[in-house]
Amino acid sequence: MNGTSTSHSSSFTTGITQTVSVTTGFNLFGVFNGQTTQSYSAGWSQQRDSSNSLRISQQISNELIVPGPASSSAGVDHDYDTVYVWLNPMIFTMVFPSTVTVGGYGYDTRDTITGMDVLPLTVGQLRGVQPIPLQAWARLNRTWDTALGGLTSVDLLAISQADPFAGNPGYNPNSDPTHRFELPLSGNPPLPANLIMNFTPVPPGGQPTGQVYSTSYSSTSESGRTAKDTYKVSHSLEGSASFLTGWSTKLKTQAELSSSNQWSSTITNQTTQSARFTIFPPLASDNYTGPTAMQVWKDNVYGTFMFFPQN
């Protein structure tokens, strides 16, 4: 989701300052007369705001559906795990003297493919043990970018390491010290939930029952500029009184009306990613003999799921 938000606000501030001056007279040896004055003041203010805003946004979404093997008897071959490689990413940044703020993501319009150029490749293709079609290589070469160029076989092998099973088929998330994967949270307060999906083969002639689970993640970044114009008008009221010979007091009340007009523009970039899966148990004809329970883990890096068999 991306869009803009504009707002117009006006602020009225009333400030009051009250000053009390006490003057006393004296004479020095009956020859010189003088006076001393001491003042005390206090103030307070009250502000009232009103605002109007208008937001225009656009939302674009797409969804990927990744099917499992045609037959569960094929078992698990992680060379068929799929990695979606973004070929024309662009990152919007704002550079300040001491910080760099990421304002969102987009795609490089120099690419000959309009929009986000995302190419699905299997781990086997990334590792070089499965062929990549020539048409896909044409996109991987990124000829439109003369500065960075295309992806090499070394780059593809490095990308394959995003799949923890690519380099270690016996990977176990329970013993991973990096905690890349964690169990989904549930309850209040949220606690790790041991989410188990059944994978028990159905009897001959029966149809499997699918289990569905979904979740979503979102992040929002905002950047804005503001300008303010303030106009002030002051007025005051003064008075005085005499109490005793040589003593007098002066009361001064000053009020200030402050009117502020402010225009602001905010650019909002929101990224939302959702993931959903459906698991169907094997058919009797698959002759499946593997684990009958799958533990579901959440990937903290890519926000999707990983299934780990439970024996």
C-alpha positions as a Markdown table, in Angstrom:
| # | Residue | x | y | z |
|---|---|---|---|---|
| 1 | Met | 0.0 | 0.0 | 0.0 |
| 2 | Asn | 1.3 | 3.5 | -0.8 |
| 3 | Gly | -0.3 | 6.9 | -0.8 |
| 4 | Thr | -0.3 | 10.5 | 0.5 |
| 5 | Ser | -2.0 | 12.3 | 3.3 |
| 6 | Thr | -2.5 | 16.0 | 3.5 |
| 7 | Ser | -3.8 | 18.0 | 6.4 |
| 8 | His | -4.6 | 21.6 | 7.3 |
| 9 | Ser | -4.7 | 22.7 | 11.0 |
| 10 | Ser | -5.1 | 25.9 | 12.8 |
| 11 | Ser | -4.1 | 26.6 | 16.4 |
| 12 | Phe | -5.2 | 29.4 | 18.7 |
| 13 | Thr | -3.2 | 30.1 | 21.8 |
| 14 | Thr | -4.2 | 32.6 | 24.5 |
| 15 | Gly | -1.4 | 33.6 | 26.8 |
| 16 | Ile | -1.9 | 35.7 | 29.9 |
| 17 | Thr | 0.9 | 37.3 | 31.9 |
| 18 | Gln | 0.2 | 39.1 | 35.2 |
| 19 | Thr | 2.8 | 41.5 | 36.7 |
| 20 | Val | 2.6 | 43.1 | 40.2 |
| 21 | Ser | 4.9 | 45.9 | 41.0 |
| 22 | Val | 5.3 | 47.2 | 44.6 |
| 23 | Thr | 7.0 | 50.6 | 45.0 |
| 24 | Thr | 8.2 | 52.0 | 48.3 |
| 25 | Gly | 9.7 | 55.4 | 49.0 |
| 26 | Phe | 12.4 | 56.5 | 51.5 |
| 27 | Asn | 14.6 | 59.5 | 52.3 |
| 28 | Leu | 18.2 | 59.6 | 53.2 |
| 29 | Phe | 19.0 | 61.9 | 56.2 |
| 30 | Gly | 16.0 | 64.0 | 55.2 |
| 31 | Val | 17.8 | 65.3 | 52.1 |
| 32 | Phe | 17.5 | 62.7 | 49.3 |
| 33 | Asn | 14.2 | 61.0 | 48.4 |
| 34 | Gly | 14.3 | 57.7 | 46.5 |
| 35 | Gln | 12.2 | 54.7 | 45.5 |
| 36 | Thr | 12.7 | 51.0 | 44.9 |
| 37 | Thr | 10.5 | 48.8 | 42.9 |
| 38 | Gln | 10.2 | 45.0 | 42.9 |
| 39 | Ser | 8.1 | 43.1 | 40.3 |
| 40 | Tyr | 6.5 | 39.6 | 40.4 |
| 41 | Ser | 4.9 | 37.9 | 37.4 |
| 42 | Ala | 3.2 | 34.7 | 36.5 |
| 43 | Gly | 1.7 | 33.4 | 33.2 |
| 44 | Trp | -0.3 | 30.6 | 31.7 |
| 45 | Ser | -1.7 | 29.7 | 28.3 |
| 46 | Gln | -4.4 | 27.7 | 26.8 |
| 47 | Gln | -4.4 | 26.3 | 23.3 |
| 48 | Arg | -7.2 | 25.0 | 21.0 |
| 49 | Asp | -6.5 | 23.0 | 17.8 |
| 50 | Ser | -8.7 | 22.1 | 14.9 |
| 51 | Ser | -7.6 | 20.0 | 11.9 |
| 52 | Asn | -8.9 | 18.5 | 8.8 |
| 53 | Ser | -7.1 | 15.7 | 6.8 |
| 54 | Leu | -7.5 | 13.9 | 3.6 |
| 55 | Arg | -5.8 | 10.6 | 2.7 |
| 56 | Ile | -5.6 | 9.0 | -0.7 |
| 57 | Ser | -4.1 | 5.5 | -0.9 |
| 58 | Gln | -3.6 | 2.8 | -3.4 |
| 59 | Gln | -3.3 | -0.9 | -2.6 |
| 60 | Ile | -1.9 | -3.6 | -4.9 |
| 61 | Ser | -1.6 | -7.2 | -3.9 |
| 62 | Asn | -0.6 | -10.5 | -5.5 |
| 63 | Glu | -0.5 | -14.0 | -4.3 |
| 64 | Leu | 1.7 | -17.0 | -5.0 |
| 65 | Ile | 0.4 | -20.6 | -4.8 |
| 66 | Val | 3.1 | -23.3 | -4.5 |
| 67 | Pro | 1.7 | -26.8 | -4.9 |
| 68 | Gly | 3.3 | -29.9 | -3.4 |
| 69 | Pro | 4.5 | -32.9 | -5.4 |
| 70 | Ala | 2.1 | -34.7 | -7.6 |
| 71 | Ser | 2.5 | -37.8 | -5.4 |
| 72 | Ser | 3.5 | -38.0 | -1.7 |
| 73 | Ser | 5.5 | -41.1 | -2.5 |
| 74 | Ala | 8.2 | -38.8 | -4.0 |
| 75 | Gly | 9.2 | -37.8 | -0.5 |
| 76 | Val | 11.0 | -34.6 | 0.2 |
| 77 | Asp | 13.7 | -33.2 | -2.2 |
| 78 | His | 14.8 | -29.8 | -1.2 |
| 79 | Asp | 16.3 | -29.1 | -4.6 |
| 80 | Tyr | 12.7 | -28.4 | -5.6 |
| 81 | Asp | 12.3 | -25.8 | -2.9 |
| 82 | Thr | 11.6 | -22.5 | -4.6 |
| 83 | Val | 13.3 | -19.1 | -4.0 |
| 84 | Tyr | 11.7 | -16.0 | -5.5 |
| 85 | Val | 14.5 | -13.7 | -6.7 |
| 86 | Trp | 13.7 | -9.9 | -7.1 |
| 87 | Leu | 15.8 | -8.7 | -10.0 |
| 88 | Asn | 15.1 | -4.9 | -10.0 |
| 89 | Pro | 14.7 | -3.8 | -6.4 |
| 90 | Met | 15.1 | -0.1 | -5.4 |
| 91 | Ile | 15.3 | 1.2 | -1.9 |
| 92 | Phe | 14.2 | 4.8 | -1.1 |
| 93 | Thr | 16.4 | 6.4 | 1.6 |
| 94 | Met | 16.7 | 9.7 | 3.3 |
| 95 | Val | 20.2 | 10.7 | 4.4 |
| 96 | Phe | 20.7 | 12.9 | 7.4 |
| 97 | Pro | 24.0 | 14.0 | 9.0 |
| 98 | Ser | 24.0 | 11.1 | 11.5 |
| 99 | Thr | 21.3 | 8.7 | 10.3 |
| 100 | Val | 19.9 | 7.0 | 7.2 |
| 101 | Thr | 16.2 | 6.3 | 7.1 |
| 102 | Val | 14.7 | 3.7 | 4.8 |
| 103 | Gly | 11.5 | 5.2 | 3.3 |
| 104 | Gly | 10.3 | 2.1 | 1.5 |
| 105 | Tyr | 10.9 | -0.2 | -1.5 |
| 106 | Gly | 10.1 | 0.0 | -5.1 |
| 107 | Tyr | 11.4 | -1.2 | -8.5 |
| 108 | Asp | 13.9 | 0.2 | -11.0 |
| 109 | Thr | 12.0 | 1.6 | -14.0 |
| 110 | Arg | 15.1 | 1.0 | -16.2 |
| 111 | Asp | 14.2 | -2.7 | -16.3 |
| 112 | Thr | 12.7 | -3.8 | -19.6 |
| 113 | Ile | 10.0 | -5.6 | -17.5 |
| 114 | Thr | 7.5 | -3.1 | -16.1 |
| 115 | Gly | 6.8 | -3.6 | -12.4 |
| 116 | Met | 8.5 | -5.9 | -9.9 |
| 117 | Asp | 10.6 | -8.4 | -11.8 |
| 118 | Val | 10.5 | -11.5 | -9.6 |
| 119 | Leu | 11.8 | -14.8 | -11.0 |
| 120 | Pro | 11.1 | -18.1 | -9.2 |
| 121 | Leu | 14.1 | -20.5 | -9.2 |
| 122 | Thr | 14.4 | -23.8 | -7.5 |
| 123 | Val | 17.3 | -24.5 | -5.1 |
| 124 | Gly | 18.6 | -27.0 | -7.7 |
| 125 | Gln | 18.7 | -24.3 | -10.3 |
| 126 | Leu | 20.5 | -22.0 | -7.9 |
| 127 | Arg | 23.0 | -24.7 | -7.1 |
| 128 | Gly | 23.6 | -25.5 | -10.7 |
| 129 | Val | 22.3 | -29.1 | -10.6 |
| 130 | Gln | 19.1 | -28.3 | -12.5 |
| 131 | Pro | 19.0 | -26.3 | -15.8 |
| 132 | Ile | 17.8 | -22.7 | -16.1 |
| 133 | Pro | 15.9 | -21.9 | -19.3 |
| 134 | Leu | 17.5 | -19.4 | -21.7 |
| 135 | Gln | 14.6 | -17.0 | -21.3 |
| 136 | Ala | 15.2 | -16.9 | -17.6 |
| 137 | Trp | 18.9 | -16.3 | -18.1 |
| 138 | Ala | 18.0 | -13.3 | -20.2 |
| 139 | Arg | 16.3 | -11.7 | -17.2 |
| 140 | Leu | 19.1 | -12.8 | -14.8 |
| 141 | Asn | 21.7 | -11.0 | -17.0 |
| 142 | Arg | 20.1 | -7.6 | -16.2 |
| 143 | Thr | 21.5 | -6.0 | -19.3 |
| 144 | Trp | 19.6 | -2.8 | -18.5 |
| 145 | Asp | 21.8 | -2.1 | -15.5 |
| 146 | Thr | 25.3 | -1.3 | -16.8 |
| 147 | Ala | 26.6 | -0.5 | -13.4 |
| 148 | Leu | 25.8 | -3.6 | -11.4 |
| 149 | Gly | 25.3 | -6.0 | -14.3 |
| 150 | Gly | 23.7 | -9.5 | -14.0 |
| 151 | Leu | 23.7 | -12.3 | -11.5 |
| 152 | Thr | 26.5 | -14.9 | -11.8 |
| 153 | Ser | 26.6 | -18.5 | -10.8 |
| 154 | Val | 28.4 | -17.4 | -7.6 |
| 155 | Asp | 25.5 | -15.1 | -6.8 |
| 156 | Leu | 22.9 | -17.8 | -7.4 |
| 157 | Leu | 24.8 | -20.2 | -5.2 |
| 158 | Ala | 24.9 | -17.6 | -2.4 |
| 159 | Ile | 21.1 | -17.0 | -2.8 |
| 160 | Ser | 20.5 | -20.7 | -2.4 |
| 161 | Gln | 21.7 | -20.5 | 1.1 |
| 162 | Ala | 18.5 | -18.6 | 2.0 |
| 163 | Asp | 17.1 | -22.2 | 2.2 |
| 164 | Pro | 18.7 | -23.7 | 5.3 |
| 165 | Phe | 18.1 | -27.2 | 3.9 |
| 166 | Ala | 20.2 | -26.4 | 0.8 |
| 167 | Gly | 23.5 | -26.8 | 2.6 |
| 168 | Asn | 22.3 | -29.0 | 5.4 |
| 169 | Pro | 19.6 | -31.6 | 4.6 |
| 170 | Gly | 19.5 | -32.6 | 8.3 |
| 171 | Tyr | 18.7 | -29.0 | 9.5 |
| 172 | Asn | 16.8 | -28.9 | 12.8 |
| 173 | Pro | 15.2 | -25.5 | 13.8 |
| 174 | Asn | 15.1 | -26.7 | 17.4 |
| 175 | Ser | 18.9 | -26.6 | 17.6 |
| 176 | Asp | 19.6 | -23.5 | 15.5 |
| 177 | Pro | 21.5 | -21.0 | 17.7 |
| 178 | Thr | 20.5 | -18.1 | 15.4 |
| 179 | His | 16.8 | -18.5 | 16.2 |
| 180 | Arg | 15.9 | -17.7 | 12.6 |
| 181 | Phe | 12.7 | -19.9 | 13.0 |
| 182 | Glu | 10.4 | -19.7 | 15.9 |
| 183 | Leu | 7.1 | -21.3 | 16.8 |
| 184 | Pro | 4.0 | -19.1 | 16.0 |
| 185 | Leu | 2.7 | -17.2 | 19.0 |
| 186 | Ser | -0.9 | -17.5 | 20.4 |
| 187 | Gly | -2.9 | -16.6 | 23.5 |
| 188 | Asn | -2.8 | -13.6 | 25.8 |
| 189 | Pro | 0.0 | -13.0 | 26.7 |
| 190 | Pro | 1.3 | -14.6 | 23.5 |
| 191 | Leu | 3.3 | -17.8 | 24.0 |
| 192 | Pro | 4.9 | -20.2 | 21.6 |
| 193 | Ala | 2.3 | -22.6 | 20.2 |
| 194 | Asn | 3.3 | -26.1 | 19.1 |
| 195 | Leu | 1.3 | -26.1 | 15.9 |
| 196 | Ile | 1.0 | -29.6 | 14.5 |
| 197 | Met | -0.5 | -30.5 | 11.1 |
| 198 | Asn | -1.6 | -34.1 | 10.7 |
| 199 | Phe | -0.2 | -36.0 | 7.8 |
| 200 | Thr | -1.8 | -39.4 | 8.3 |
| 201 | Pro | -2.7 | -41.3 | 5.0 |
| 202 | Val | -6.4 | -41.7 | 4.4 |
| 203 | Pro | -7.9 | -45.2 | 4.0 |
| 204 | Pro | -8.3 | -46.7 | 0.5 |
| 205 | Gly | -11.1 | -44.9 | -1.4 |
| 206 | Gly | -11.2 | -41.9 | 1.0 |
| 207 | Gln | -10.5 | -38.3 | 0.3 |
| 208 | Pro | -8.0 | -36.3 | 2.4 |
| 209 | Thr | -9.1 | -33.4 | 4.6 |
| 210 | Gly | -7.1 | -30.2 | 4.2 |
| 211 | Gln | -5.9 | -28.1 | 7.1 |
| 212 | Val | -5.6 | -24.3 | 6.5 |
| 213 | Tyr | -3.5 | -21.8 | 8.5 |
| 214 | Ser | -2.8 | -18.1 | 7.6 |
| 215 | Thr | -1.0 | -15.1 | 9.0 |
| 216 | Ser | 0.1 | -11.7 | 7.9 |
| 217 | Tyr | 2.8 | -9.1 | 8.8 |
| 218 | Ser | 2.9 | -5.4 | 8.0 |
| 219 | Ser | 5.3 | -2.5 | 8.5 |
| 220 | Thr | 4.8 | 1.2 | 7.8 |
| 221 | Ser | 7.2 | 4.0 | 7.4 |
| 222 | Glu | 6.3 | 7.7 | 7.1 |
| 223 | Ser | 8.1 | 10.9 | 6.1 |
| 224 | Gly | 6.7 | 14.4 | 6.2 |
| 225 | Arg | 7.5 | 18.0 | 6.1 |
| 226 | Thr | 5.7 | 20.8 | 8.0 |
| 227 | Ala | 5.6 | 24.5 | 7.8 |
| 228 | Lys | 3.9 | 26.8 | 10.4 |
| 229 | Asp | 3.0 | 30.5 | 10.3 |
| 230 | Thr | 2.2 | 32.2 | 13.6 |
| 231 | Tyr | 0.5 | 35.6 | 14.2 |
| 232 | Lys | 0.4 | 37.2 | 17.6 |
| 233 | Val | -1.7 | 40.1 | 18.9 |
| 234 | Ser | -1.1 | 41.5 | 22.4 |
| 235 | His | -3.2 | 43.8 | 24.7 |
| 236 | Ser | -2.8 | 44.8 | 28.3 |
| 237 | Leu | -4.7 | 46.4 | 31.2 |
| 238 | Glu | -2.9 | 48.5 | 33.8 |
| 239 | Gly | -4.0 | 49.9 | 37.2 |
| 240 | Ser | -2.4 | 51.3 | 40.4 |
| 241 | Ala | -3.3 | 52.2 | 43.9 |
| 242 | Ser | -1.7 | 53.9 | 47.0 |
| 243 | Phe | -2.0 | 52.4 | 50.4 |
| 244 | Leu | 0.2 | 54.3 | 52.8 |
| 245 | Thr | 2.5 | 57.2 | 52.5 |
| 246 | Gly | 5.4 | 56.1 | 50.3 |
| 247 | Trp | 3.8 | 52.8 | 49.3 |
| 248 | Ser | 2.0 | 52.1 | 46.0 |
| 249 | Thr | 1.2 | 49.0 | 43.9 |
| 250 | Lys | 0.8 | 48.6 | 40.2 |
| 251 | Leu | -1.1 | 45.8 | 38.5 |
| 252 | Lys | -0.5 | 44.9 | 34.9 |
| 253 | Thr | -2.3 | 42.1 | 33.1 |
| 254 | Gln | -1.1 | 41.3 | 29.5 |
| 255 | Ala | -2.9 | 38.9 | 27.2 |
| 256 | Glu | -1.7 | 37.6 | 23.9 |
| 257 | Leu | -3.7 | 35.9 | 21.2 |
| 258 | Ser | -1.6 | 33.6 | 19.0 |
| 259 | Ser | -3.0 | 32.1 | 15.8 |
| 260 | Ser | -1.0 | 29.4 | 14.1 |
| 261 | Asn | -1.7 | 28.0 | 10.6 |
| 262 | Gln | 0.2 | 24.9 | 9.6 |
| 263 | Trp | 0.3 | 22.8 | 6.4 |
| 264 | Ser | 1.7 | 19.3 | 6.4 |
| 265 | Ser | 2.3 | 16.7 | 3.9 |
| 266 | Thr | 3.0 | 13.0 | 4.7 |
| 267 | Ile | 4.1 | 10.3 | 2.4 |
| 268 | Thr | 3.3 | 6.8 | 3.7 |
| 269 | Asn | 4.7 | 3.5 | 2.5 |
| 270 | Gln | 3.2 | 0.4 | 3.9 |
| 271 | Thr | 4.3 | -3.1 | 3.2 |
| 272 | Thr | 2.1 | -6.1 | 4.1 |
| 273 | Gln | 3.0 | -9.7 | 3.6 |
| 274 | Ser | 0.7 | -12.6 | 4.2 |
| 275 | Ala | 1.2 | -16.3 | 4.0 |
| 276 | Arg | -1.3 | -19.1 | 4.0 |
| 277 | Phe | -1.0 | -22.8 | 3.6 |
| 278 | Thr | -3.2 | -25.8 | 3.1 |
| 279 | Ile | -1.9 | -29.3 | 3.9 |
| 280 | Phe | -3.6 | -32.4 | 2.5 |
| 281 | Pro | -2.6 | -35.8 | 3.9 |
| 282 | Pro | -1.4 | -38.5 | 1.4 |
| 283 | Leu | -3.7 | -40.8 | -0.4 |
| 284 | Ala | -3.6 | -44.6 | 0.3 |
| 285 | Ser | -2.3 | -45.1 | -3.2 |
| 286 | Asp | 0.8 | -43.0 | -2.4 |
| 287 | Asn | 2.1 | -45.7 | -0.2 |
| 288 | Tyr | 3.5 | -43.0 | 2.1 |
| 289 | Thr | 5.5 | -44.3 | 5.0 |
| 290 | Gly | 7.0 | -41.1 | 6.4 |
| 291 | Pro | 6.2 | -39.0 | 9.5 |
| 292 | Thr | 2.5 | -38.4 | 10.2 |
| 293 | Ala | 2.9 | -35.0 | 12.0 |
| 294 | Met | 4.4 | -31.7 | 10.7 |
| 295 | Gln | 5.5 | -29.0 | 13.1 |
| 296 | Val | 4.9 | -25.5 | 11.7 |
| 297 | Trp | 7.6 | -22.8 | 12.3 |
| 298 | Lys | 7.6 | -19.1 | 11.3 |
| 299 | Asp | 10.5 | -17.8 | 9.3 |
| 300 | Asn | 11.7 | -14.5 | 11.0 |
| 301 | Val | 13.7 | -13.5 | 8.0 |
| 302 | Tyr | 11.1 | -13.9 | 5.2 |
| 303 | Gly | 7.8 | -14.0 | 7.2 |
| 304 | Thr | 6.6 | -17.3 | 5.8 |
| 305 | Phe | 6.4 | -21.0 | 7.0 |
| 306 | Met | 8.7 | -23.9 | 7.4 |
| 307 | Phe | 7.4 | -27.5 | 8.0 |
| 308 | Phe | 9.5 | -29.8 | 10.2 |
| 309 | Pro | 8.5 | -33.5 | 10.4 |
| 310 | Gln | 7.9 | -35.0 | 13.8 |
| 311 | Asn | 8.7 | -38.7 | 14.1 |
